[in-house]
Amino acid sequence: MIQIAVLGYGTVGSGVVEVIETNKADINKKAGEDLAVKYILDLREFPGDPYEKKVVHDFDVILKDDEVKVICETMGGTTYAYDYTKKALLAGKSVCTSNKELVAAHGPELLRLARENHCNYLFEASVGGGIPIIRPLNYSLTAEHIDGITGILNGTTNYILTKMDKEGADFEDVLKEAQDKGYAERNPEADVEGYDACRKIAILSSLMTGKSVHYEDIYTEGITKITAADFKYAKQMNKSVKLLAFSQDTEDGFFAMVAPFMISREHPLYSVNDVFNAVYVHGNMLGDSMYYGRGAGKLPTASAVVSDVVDCARHQGKTIMCFWDEEKVKVADVGGAKRKFFVRVSADKREAAMAAFGALAEINVGIAEEFAFMTQTMSEKDFDEKVEKLGGCLNRIRIMA
Ligand code: HSE
């Protein structure tokens, strides 16, 4: 019998208990031993809940119980979660987490502690919710040199952008509707400003390189400036706008970024809509592969946490290899990245824009007050300088090649 403790009885934590209960027979068979939830740590009481007697308020109860072998950290944050995770690993208890903030901030240190104490720190649920992506990177693609990962890694923003695309609505209206329906948080900053996607691409980039890609080094832009007019132009160009998180290992350096991009219908990520996530991985032998599914939500995310618990049960006393060293990856300055840009300026800047950008492709959707165009391929730095000389623009969106 493997005794488990769940830290945090919120959406994902209660999902973990539900997944273990619902799929008990299958999970126990696959784990090779029965799994049982012994404790649930939460500040609150849960009167009437079938698991109410398992609720404890003191982490030390869990830490001191030698029967507890695996801890599911579904509380989030980087303060208590960090402290409890370290103590658990030092005590030789494996930790399975959905907490991308903690993994992105302290992943290599926690992995080292797990190695030193012959247990595991597993985090399949931290990126892409229920989509298997950490395991493919760690196991299935070990024969590859992975040189590019591009993901739609945030369900909230993908839902908002999909609605804006399909309904021609503005950002603020769709965000409000998403909040009313409970799809978006009351404080949506981490999602709409791209911070959540930034943590997730930092984790994937670290696994891609085997070193540490610090999330603070990743240029991050959210979707708050995208308007209904931008989507009109995108449609005219047979494109849509998606919040992409990507990293690329190139001859010019290692680039990583989170920003809204225009992508064309032919791109596999174009059809990833609503709350779905997808991760598009390029390896030098395999070529392209894509991993798609529900990137958030109670049961999909909990399912990934429980898959890690099963892995812990199968590897008791052994640490599953994970290449993520503390050595820092130098992320190249975004100014050197080259791409095309979609730009909108006021109509009176038409001549100046044509003079500054040279050959450009005009895009006309009948908005008389504006001049919109697509540039040639140029560096971000070069682009910014030209826009500054023009005295700014109404908006600009990068174009994914
Ligand atoms: N807020 C996240 C999202 C939840 O919208 O994708 C999953 O990390």
Boltz pocket constraint, residues with backbone or C-beta under 6 A from the ligand:
constraints:
  - pocket:
      binder: B
      contacts: [[A, 126], [A, 129], [A, 153], [A, 154], [A, 155], [A, 156], [A, 157], [A, 183], [A, 191], [A, 196], [A, 295], [A, 296], [A, 297]]
      max_distance: 6.0
